[in-house]
Amino acid sequence: MTSANPLTGASSPSAGTDPTASPSSAGSNGLSNPNTFITLLTAQLQAQDPLDPMSPSEMVDQLTQINSLQQLMQIQGDLQSILALSTSASQTATSQAAQNSVSQANSSTSNSLGINQ
């Protein structure tokens, strides 16, 4: 019997699978989707043994870990955006400083040669 992976839609054998074992299998942006939480929760509830259900404290712990991971992924994305903007601003400032240096060098060379601009 096969079942569809709730994160990727790919089918895989259902025996011995743990839908919460590897959240990284969803790819780098899998947990950034707000619907992923509901999908994971639904898959976990469907896959658990009805005669030995997960304790509420274990479920809360896992939900907290998923939420923390989502927040860390958001922070990482924000920091990458800030780094990109900082790098761009630095390159612009360096370019402008170089242009000013060349302009001043040309001006001083022209003045020393007695050329009026």
C-alpha positions in Angstrom: 0.0 0.0 0.0 1.3 3.5 -0.9 0.4 6.9 0.5 1.0 10.4 -0.8 3.6 12.5 1.0 1.5 15.5 2.3 4.4 17.9 1.7 5.5 16.9 -1.8 2.6 14.9 -3.2 4.9 12.1 -4.1 3.7 8.6 -3.2 5.8 6.3 -1.0 5.3 3.1 0.9 3.3 3.8 4.0 4.8 1.1 6.2 7.3 2.5 8.7 7.0 6.1 7.6 7.0 9.0 10.1 5.6 12.2 8.5 7.4 14.3 11.2 10.7 12.6 11.0 12.3 14.7 8.3 10.8 18.2 7.7 13.8 19.0 5.5 12.5 16.6 2.9 10.0 19.3 1.9 12.8 21.4 0.5 14.2 24.7 1.8 10.9 26.5 1.6 8.6 23.7 2.7 7.9 25.0 6.2 7.5 28.6 5.1 4.1 27.8 3.7 1.4 28.5 6.4 -0.6 25.5 5.3 2.3 23.2 6.0 1.5 23.2 9.7 -2.0 21.9 9.1 -0.8 19.4 6.6 1.8 18.0 9.0 -0.7 17.9 11.9 -3.3 16.1 9.8 -0.7 13.6 8.5 0.6 12.9 12.0 -2.9 12.4 13.4 -3.8 10.0 10.5 -0.6 8.0 10.9 -0.6 7.6 14.7 -1.7 4.3 16.4 -5.2 4.7 17.8 -4.4 2.3 20.6 -1.3 4.2 21.6 -1.9 7.9 20.7 0.8 10.5 21.2 0.6 12.2 24.5 -0.6 15.9 24.5 2.7 17.1 25.9 4.6 15.4 23.0 2.3 16.9 20.5 2.7 20.4 22.0 6.5 19.9 22.0 6.5 19.0 18.3 4.2 21.9 17.4 6.5 24.3 19.3 9.5 22.9 17.4 7.8 23.4 14.1 6.8 26.9 15.0 10.3 27.7 16.1 11.8 26.3 12.9 9.4 28.4 10.8 10.4 31.6 12.8 14.1 30.8 12.3 13.6 30.3 8.6 11.9 33.7 8.5 14.7 35.3 10.4 17.3 33.8 8.1 15.4 35.1 5.0 15.2 38.6 6.6 18.9 38.6 7.4 19.8 37.5 3.8 17.7 40.4 2.5 19.5 42.8 4.8 22.9 41.4 3.7 22.0 41.8 0.1 20.9 45.4 0.6 24.0 46.2 2.7 26.3 44.7 0.0 24.5 46.7 -2.7 24.8 49.9 -0.7 28.5 49.2 0.0 29.2 48.6 -3.7 27.4 51.8 -4.7 29.4 53.8 -2.1 32.7 52.3 -3.3 31.8 53.1 -6.9 30.9 56.7 -6.1 34.1 57.1 -4.0 36.2 55.8 -6.9 34.5 58.2 -9.4 35.2 61.1 -7.0 38.8 60.1 -6.7 39.2 60.0 -10.5 37.5 63.3 -10.9 39.7 64.9 -8.3 42.8 63.4 -9.9 41.8 64.7 -13.3 41.1 68.1 -11.9 44.5 68.3 -10.1 46.4 67.1 -13.2 44.6 69.7 -15.4 45.4 72.4 -12.9 49.1 71.5 -12.7 49.4 71.5 -16.4 47.6 74.9 -16.7 44.6 73.6 -18.5 41.3 75.3 -17.8 38.2 73.2 -17.7 
